[in-house]
């Protein structure tokens, strides 16, 4: 959580995140691959460690 707070410090504490609320859920999504489109061009991306 410390890393998350540091990275998103500009907006993390603006009232939208309440860590003391038991209904708050922080979800981490790790991309393995993606397909992106930009101005009619298709790009494929693969993410690996």
mmCIF file of the N, C-alpha and C atoms, coordinates in Angstrom:
data_MODEL
# 
_entry.id   MODEL 
# 
loop_
_atom_site.group_PDB 
_atom_site.id 
_atom_site.type_symbol 
_atom_site.label_atom_id 
_atom_site.label_alt_id 
_atom_site.label_comp_id 
_atom_site.label_asym_id 
_atom_site.label_entity_id 
_atom_site.label_seq_id 
_atom_site.pdbx_PDB_ins_code 
_atom_site.Cartn_x 
_atom_site.Cartn_y 
_atom_site.Cartn_z 
_atom_site.occupancy 
_atom_site.B_iso_or_equiv 
_atom_site.pdbx_formal_charge 
_atom_site.auth_seq_id 
_atom_site.auth_comp_id 
_atom_site.auth_asym_id 
_atom_site.auth_atom_id 
_atom_site.pdbx_PDB_model_num 
ATOM 1   N N  . UNK A 1 1  ? 0.824   -1.187  0.000   1.00 0.00 ? 1  UNK A N  1 
ATOM 2   C CA . UNK A 1 1  ? 0.000   0.000   0.000   1.00 0.00 ? 1  UNK A CA 1 
ATOM 3   C C  . UNK A 1 1  ? 0.868   1.251   0.000   1.00 0.00 ? 1  UNK A C  1 
ATOM 4   N N  . UNK A 1 2  ? 2.018   1.183   0.637   1.00 0.00 ? 2  UNK A N  1 
ATOM 5   C CA . UNK A 1 2  ? 2.906   2.350   0.655   1.00 0.00 ? 2  UNK A CA 1 
ATOM 6   C C  . UNK A 1 2  ? 3.320   2.724   -0.756  1.00 0.00 ? 2  UNK A C  1 
ATOM 7   N N  . UNK A 1 3  ? 3.675   1.741   -1.559  1.00 0.00 ? 3  UNK A N  1 
ATOM 8   C CA . UNK A 1 3  ? 4.079   1.988   -2.943  1.00 0.00 ? 3  UNK A CA 1 
ATOM 9   C C  . UNK A 1 3  ? 2.918   2.601   -3.734  1.00 0.00 ? 3  UNK A C  1 
ATOM 10  N N  . UNK A 1 4  ? 1.726   2.069   -3.535  1.00 0.00 ? 4  UNK A N  1 
ATOM 11  C CA . UNK A 1 4  ? 0.544   2.584   -4.216  1.00 0.00 ? 4  UNK A CA 1 
ATOM 12  C C  . UNK A 1 4  ? 0.285   4.038   -3.827  1.00 0.00 ? 4  UNK A C  1 
ATOM 13  N N  . UNK A 1 5  ? 0.360   4.336   -2.527  1.00 0.00 ? 5  UNK A N  1 
ATOM 14  C CA . UNK A 1 5  ? 0.139   5.709   -2.052  1.00 0.00 ? 5  UNK A CA 1 
ATOM 15  C C  . UNK A 1 5  ? 1.171   6.662   -2.636  1.00 0.00 ? 5  UNK A C  1 
ATOM 16  N N  . UNK A 1 6  ? 2.432   6.236   -2.696  1.00 0.00 ? 6  UNK A N  1 
ATOM 17  C CA . UNK A 1 6  ? 3.496   7.101   -3.227  1.00 0.00 ? 6  UNK A CA 1 
ATOM 18  C C  . UNK A 1 6  ? 3.304   7.382   -4.711  1.00 0.00 ? 6  UNK A C  1 
ATOM 19  N N  . UNK A 1 7  ? 3.025   6.346   -5.485  1.00 0.00 ? 7  UNK A N  1 
ATOM 20  C CA . UNK A 1 7  ? 2.894   6.497   -6.937  1.00 0.00 ? 7  UNK A CA 1 
ATOM 21  C C  . UNK A 1 7  ? 1.707   7.380   -7.308  1.00 0.00 ? 7  UNK A C  1 
ATOM 22  N N  . UNK A 1 8  ? 0.586   7.212   -6.596  1.00 0.00 ? 8  UNK A N  1 
ATOM 23  C CA . UNK A 1 8  ? -0.628  7.951   -6.917  1.00 0.00 ? 8  UNK A CA 1 
ATOM 24  C C  . UNK A 1 8  ? -0.923  9.054   -5.900  1.00 0.00 ? 8  UNK A C  1 
ATOM 25  N N  . UNK A 1 9  ? 0.114   9.614   -5.301  1.00 0.00 ? 9  UNK A N  1 
ATOM 26  C CA . UNK A 1 9  ? -0.037  10.620  -4.247  1.00 0.00 ? 9  UNK A CA 1 
ATOM 27  C C  . UNK A 1 9  ? -0.854  11.831  -4.677  1.00 0.00 ? 9  UNK A C  1 
ATOM 28  N N  . UNK A 1 10 ? -0.782  12.210  -5.942  1.00 0.00 ? 10 UNK A N  1 
ATOM 29  C CA . UNK A 1 10 ? -1.485  13.408  -6.423  1.00 0.00 ? 10 UNK A CA 1 
ATOM 30  C C  . UNK A 1 10 ? -2.997  13.313  -6.259  1.00 0.00 ? 10 UNK A C  1 
ATOM 31  N N  . UNK A 1 11 ? -3.558  12.117  -6.289  1.00 0.00 ? 11 UNK A N  1 
ATOM 32  C CA . UNK A 1 11 ? -5.016  11.990  -6.175  1.00 0.00 ? 11 UNK A CA 1 
ATOM 33  C C  . UNK A 1 11 ? -5.484  10.945  -5.184  1.00 0.00 ? 11 UNK A C  1 
ATOM 34  N N  . UNK A 1 12 ? -4.558  10.187  -4.597  1.00 0.00 ? 12 UNK A N  1 
ATOM 35  C CA . UNK A 1 12 ? -4.945  9.065   -3.732  1.00 0.00 ? 12 UNK A CA 1 
ATOM 36  C C  . UNK A 1 12 ? -5.773  9.503   -2.523  1.00 0.00 ? 12 UNK A C  1 
ATOM 37  N N  . UNK A 1 13 ? -5.413  10.613  -1.901  1.00 0.00 ? 13 UNK A N  1 
ATOM 38  C CA . UNK A 1 13 ? -6.094  11.059  -0.676  1.00 0.00 ? 13 UNK A CA 1 
ATOM 39  C C  . UNK A 1 13 ? -7.111  12.158  -0.933  1.00 0.00 ? 13 UNK A C  1 
ATOM 40  N N  . UNK A 1 14 ? -7.673  12.207  -2.114  1.00 0.00 ? 14 UNK A N  1 
ATOM 41  C CA . UNK A 1 14 ? -8.617  13.272  -2.446  1.00 0.00 ? 14 UNK A CA 1 
ATOM 42  C C  . UNK A 1 14 ? -10.061 12.938  -2.067  1.00 0.00 ? 14 UNK A C  1 
ATOM 43  N N  . UNK A 1 15 ? -10.251 11.925  -1.248  1.00 0.00 ? 15 UNK A N  1 
ATOM 44  C CA . UNK A 1 15 ? -11.592 11.593  -0.790  1.00 0.00 ? 15 UNK A CA 1 
ATOM 45  C C  . UNK A 1 15 ? -12.228 10.408  -1.480  1.00 0.00 ? 15 UNK A C  1 
ATOM 46  N N  . UNK A 1 16 ? -11.577 9.851   -2.481  1.00 0.00 ? 16 UNK A N  1 
ATOM 47  C CA . UNK A 1 16 ? -12.154 8.722   -3.208  1.00 0.00 ? 16 UNK A CA 1 
ATOM 48  C C  . UNK A 1 16 ? -11.687 7.374   -2.661  1.00 0.00 ? 16 UNK A C  1 
ATOM 49  N N  . UNK A 1 17 ? -10.654 7.375   -1.811  1.00 0.00 ? 17 UNK A N  1 
ATOM 50  C CA . UNK A 1 17 ? -10.129 6.140   -1.255  1.00 0.00 ? 17 UNK A CA 1 
ATOM 51  C C  . UNK A 1 17 ? -10.226 6.187   0.258   1.00 0.00 ? 17 UNK A C  1 
ATOM 52  N N  . UNK A 1 18 ? -10.885 5.204   0.828   1.00 0.00 ? 18 UNK A N  1 
ATOM 53  C CA . UNK A 1 18 ? -11.026 5.117   2.278   1.00 0.00 ? 18 UNK A CA 1 
ATOM 54  C C  . UNK A 1 18 ? -10.556 3.736   2.714   1.00 0.00 ? 18 UNK A C  1 
ATOM 55  N N  . UNK A 1 19 ? -9.299  3.635   3.092   1.00 0.00 ? 19 UNK A N  1 
ATOM 56  C CA . UNK A 1 19 ? -8.711  2.344   3.456   1.00 0.00 ? 19 UNK A CA 1 
ATOM 57  C C  . UNK A 1 19 ? -9.338  1.755   4.723   1.00 0.00 ? 19 UNK A C  1 
ATOM 58  N N  . UNK A 1 20 ? -9.956  2.588   5.556   1.00 0.00 ? 20 UNK A N  1 
ATOM 59  C CA . UNK A 1 20 ? -10.559 2.060   6.782   1.00 0.00 ? 20 UNK A CA 1 
ATOM 60  C C  . UNK A 1 20 ? -11.956 1.491   6.537   1.00 0.00 ? 20 UNK A C  1 
ATOM 61  N N  . UNK A 1 21 ? -12.500 1.700   5.355   1.00 0.00 ? 21 UNK A N  1 
ATOM 62  C CA . UNK A 1 21 ? -13.807 1.151   4.994   1.00 0.00 ? 21 UNK A CA 1 
ATOM 63  C C  . UNK A 1 21 ? -13.632 -0.327  4.631   1.00 0.00 ? 21 UNK A C  1 
ATOM 64  N N  . UNK A 1 22 ? -14.327 -1.225  5.325   1.00 0.00 ? 22 UNK A N  1 
ATOM 65  C CA . UNK A 1 22 ? -14.161 -2.656  5.008   1.00 0.00 ? 22 UNK A CA 1 
ATOM 66  C C  . UNK A 1 22 ? -14.641 -3.032  3.607   1.00 0.00 ? 22 UNK A C  1 
ATOM 67  N N  . UNK A 1 23 ? -15.377 -2.168  2.955   1.00 0.00 ? 23 UNK A N  1 
ATOM 68  C CA . UNK A 1 23 ? -15.846 -2.433  1.590   1.00 0.00 ? 23 UNK A CA 1 
ATOM 69  C C  . UNK A 1 23 ? -14.878 -1.931  0.525   1.00 0.00 ? 23 UNK A C  1 
ATOM 70  N N  . UNK A 1 24 ? -13.800 -1.292  0.938   1.00 0.00 ? 24 UNK A N  1 
ATOM 71  C CA . UNK A 1 24 ? -12.797 -0.824  -0.015  1.00 0.00 ? 24 UNK A CA 1 
ATOM 72  C C  . UNK A 1 24 ? -11.981 -2.014  -0.502  1.00 0.00 ? 24 UNK A C  1 
ATOM 73  N N  . UNK A 1 25 ? -11.804 -2.099  -1.813  1.00 0.00 ? 25 UNK A N  1 
ATOM 74  C CA . UNK A 1 25 ? -11.057 -3.193  -2.415  1.00 0.00 ? 25 UNK A CA 1 
ATOM 75  C C  . UNK A 1 25 ? -10.061 -2.610  -3.414  1.00 0.00 ? 25 UNK A C  1 
ATOM 76  N N  . UNK A 1 26 ? -8.800  -2.922  -3.230  1.00 0.00 ? 26 UNK A N  1 
ATOM 77  C CA . UNK A 1 26 ? -7.768  -2.493  -4.168  1.00 0.00 ? 26 UNK A CA 1 
ATOM 78  C C  . UNK A 1 26 ? -7.391  -3.726  -4.973  1.00 0.00 ? 26 UNK A C  1 
ATOM 79  N N  . UNK A 1 27 ? -7.534  -3.618  -6.275  1.00 0.00 ? 27 UNK A N  1 
ATOM 80  C CA . UNK A 1 27 ? -7.316  -4.744  -7.164  1.00 0.00 ? 27 UNK A CA 1 
ATOM 81  C C  . UNK A 1 27 ? -6.061  -4.509  -7.988  1.00 0.00 ? 27 UNK A C  1 
ATOM 82  N N  . UNK A 1 28 ? -5.185  -5.487  -8.014  1.00 0.00 ? 28 UNK A N  1 
ATOM 83  C CA . UNK A 1 28 ? -3.982  -5.406  -8.841  1.00 0.00 ? 28 UNK A CA 1 
ATOM 84  C C  . UNK A 1 28 ? -4.197  -6.280  -10.065 1.00 0.00 ? 28 UNK A C  1 
ATOM 85  N N  . UNK A 1 29 ? -4.017  -5.679  -11.231 1.00 0.00 ? 29 UNK A N  1 
ATOM 86  C CA . UNK A 1 29 ? -4.145  -6.404  -12.489 1.00 0.00 ? 29 UNK A CA 1 
ATOM 87  C C  . UNK A 1 29 ? -2.770  -6.405  -13.144 1.00 0.00 ? 29 UNK A C  1 
ATOM 88  N N  . UNK A 1 30 ? -2.286  -7.583  -13.457 1.00 0.00 ? 30 UNK A N  1 
ATOM 89  C CA . UNK A 1 30 ? -0.985  -7.726  -14.097 1.00 0.00 ? 30 UNK A CA 1 
ATOM 90  C C  . UNK A 1 30 ? -1.200  -8.131  -15.553 1.00 0.00 ? 30 UNK A C  1 
ATOM 91  N N  . UNK A 1 31 ? -0.860  -7.250  -16.469 1.00 0.00 ? 31 UNK A N  1 
ATOM 92  C CA . UNK A 1 31 ? -1.035  -7.533  -17.889 1.00 0.00 ? 31 UNK A CA 1 
ATOM 93  C C  . UNK A 1 31 ? 0.008   -8.526  -18.375 1.00 0.00 ? 31 UNK A C  1 
ATOM 94  N N  . UNK A 1 32 ? -0.433  -9.458  -19.182 1.00 0.00 ? 32 UNK A N  1 
ATOM 95  C CA . UNK A 1 32 ? 0.497   -10.399 -19.812 1.00 0.00 ? 32 UNK A CA 1 
ATOM 96  C C  . UNK A 1 32 ? 0.654   -10.084 -21.292 1.00 0.00 ? 32 UNK A C  1 
ATOM 97  N N  . UNK A 1 33 ? -0.427  -9.603  -21.916 1.00 0.00 ? 33 UNK A N  1 
ATOM 98  C CA . UNK A 1 33 ? -0.371  -9.170  -23.305 1.00 0.00 ? 33 UNK A CA 1 
ATOM 99  C C  . UNK A 1 33 ? -1.525  -8.209  -23.558 1.00 0.00 ? 33 UNK A C  1 
ATOM 100 N N  . UNK A 1 34 ? -1.424  -7.465  -24.654 1.00 0.00 ? 34 UNK A N  1 
ATOM 101 C CA . UNK A 1 34 ? -2.449  -6.467  -24.958 1.00 0.00 ? 34 UNK A CA 1 
ATOM 102 C C  . UNK A 1 34 ? -2.515  -6.229  -26.460 1.00 0.00 ? 34 UNK A C  1 
ATOM 103 N N  . UNK A 1 35 ? -3.657  -5.740  -26.898 1.00 0.00 ? 35 UNK A N  1 
ATOM 104 C CA . UNK A 1 35 ? -3.835  -5.296  -28.276 1.00 0.00 ? 35 UNK A CA 1 
ATOM 105 C C  . UNK A 1 35 ? -4.302  -3.851  -28.199 1.00 0.00 ? 35 UNK A C  1 
ATOM 106 N N  . UNK A 1 36 ? -3.566  -2.957  -28.844 1.00 0.00 ? 36 UNK A N  1 
ATOM 107 C CA . UNK A 1 36 ? -3.870  -1.528  -28.827 1.00 0.00 ? 36 UNK A CA 1 
ATOM 108 C C  . UNK A 1 36 ? -4.149  -1.051  -30.240 1.00 0.00 ? 36 UNK A C  1 
ATOM 109 N N  . UNK A 1 37 ? -5.060  -0.111  -30.363 1.00 0.00 ? 37 UNK A N  1 
ATOM 110 C CA . UNK A 1 37 ? -5.371  0.475   -31.657 1.00 0.00 ? 37 UNK A CA 1 
ATOM 111 C C  . UNK A 1 37 ? -5.162  1.976   -31.577 1.00 0.00 ? 37 UNK A C  1 
ATOM 112 N N  . UNK A 1 38 ? -4.476  2.530   -32.577 1.00 0.00 ? 38 UNK A N  1 
ATOM 113 C CA . UNK A 1 38 ? -4.248  3.971   -32.630 1.00 0.00 ? 38 UNK A CA 1 
ATOM 114 C C  . UNK A 1 38 ? -4.331  4.419   -34.082 1.00 0.00 ? 38 UNK A C  1 
ATOM 115 N N  . UNK A 1 39 ? -5.324  5.199   -34.379 1.00 0.00 ? 39 UNK A N  1 
ATOM 116 C CA . UNK A 1 39 ? -5.530  5.762   -35.724 1.00 0.00 ? 39 UNK A CA 1 
ATOM 117 C C  . UNK A 1 39 ? -5.492  4.673   -36.794 1.00 0.00 ? 39 UNK A C  1 
ATOM 118 N N  . UNK A 1 40 ? -6.184  3.594   -36.538 1.00 0.00 ? 40 UNK A N  1 
ATOM 119 C CA . UNK A 1 40 ? -6.293  2.526   -37.517 1.00 0.00 ? 40 UNK A CA 1 
ATOM 120 C C  . UNK A 1 40 ? -5.133  1.551   -37.549 1.00 0.00 ? 40 UNK A C  1 
ATOM 121 N N  . UNK A 1 41 ? -4.149  1.749   -36.689 1.00 0.00 ? 41 UNK A N  1 
ATOM 122 C CA . UNK A 1 41 ? -3.003  0.848   -36.633 1.00 0.00 ? 41 UNK A CA 1 
ATOM 123 C C  . UNK A 1 41 ? -3.142  -0.045  -35.412 1.00 0.00 ? 41 UNK A C  1 
ATOM 124 N N  . UNK A 1 42 ? -2.927  -1.347  -35.606 1.00 0.00 ? 42 UNK A N  1 
ATOM 125 C CA . UNK A 1 42 ? -3.049  -2.316  -34.528 1.00 0.00 ? 42 UNK A CA 1 
ATOM 126 C C  . UNK A 1 42 ? -1.657  -2.644  -33.984 1.00 0.00 ? 42 UNK A C  1 
ATOM 127 N N  . UNK A 1 43 ? -1.522  -2.566  -32.662 1.00 0.00 ? 43 UNK A N  1 
ATOM 128 C CA . UNK A 1 43 ? -0.263  -2.881  -32.012 1.00 0.00 ? 43 UNK A CA 1 
ATOM 129 C C  . UNK A 1 43 ? -0.501  -4.018  -31.030 1.00 0.00 ? 43 UNK A C  1 
ATOM 130 N N  . UNK A 1 44 ? 0.401   -4.986  -31.013 1.00 0.00 ? 44 UNK A N  1 
ATOM 131 C CA . UNK A 1 44 ? 0.340   -6.059  -30.025 1.00 0.00 ? 44 UNK A CA 1 
ATOM 132 C C  . UNK A 1 44 ? 1.508   -5.866  -29.063 1.00 0.00 ? 44 UNK A C  1 
ATOM 133 N N  . UNK A 1 45 ? 1.231   -6.040  -27.788 1.00 0.00 ? 45 UNK A N  1 
ATOM 134 C CA . UNK A 1 45 ? 2.264   -5.886  -26.761 1.00 0.00 ? 45 UNK A CA 1 
ATOM 135 C C  . UNK A 1 45 ? 2.271   -7.113  -25.872 1.00 0.00 ? 45 UNK A C  1 
ATOM 136 N N  . UNK A 1 46 ? 3.450   -7.570  -25.526 1.00 0.00 ? 46 UNK A N  1 
ATOM 137 C CA . UNK A 1 46 ? 3.611   -8.674  -24.590 1.00 0.00 ? 46 UNK A CA 1 
ATOM 138 C C  . UNK A 1 46 ? 4.425   -8.151  -23.420 1.00 0.00 ? 46 UNK A C  1 
ATOM 139 N N  . UNK A 1 47 ? 3.963   -8.444  -22.214 1.00 0.00 ? 47 UNK A N  1 
ATOM 140 C CA . UNK A 1 47 ? 4.629   -8.014  -20.996 1.00 0.00 ? 47 UNK A CA 1 
ATOM 141 C C  . UNK A 1 47 ? 5.199   -9.243  -20.306 1.00 0.00 ? 47 UNK A C  1 
ATOM 142 N N  . UNK A 1 48 ? 6.442   -9.198  -19.919 1.00 0.00 ? 48 UNK A N  1 
ATOM 143 C CA . UNK A 1 48 ? 7.056   -10.319 -19.214 1.00 0.00 ? 48 UNK A CA 1 
ATOM 144 C C  . UNK A 1 48 ? 8.029   -9.791  -18.173 1.00 0.00 ? 48 UNK A C  1 
ATOM 145 N N  . UNK A 1 49 ? 8.395   -10.674 -17.262 1.00 0.00 ? 49 UNK A N  1 
ATOM 146 C CA . UNK A 1 49 ? 9.344   -10.288 -16.195 1.00 0.00 ? 49 UNK A CA 1 
ATOM 147 C C  . UNK A 1 49 ? 10.764  -10.432 -16.653 1.00 0.00 ? 49 UNK A C  1 
# 
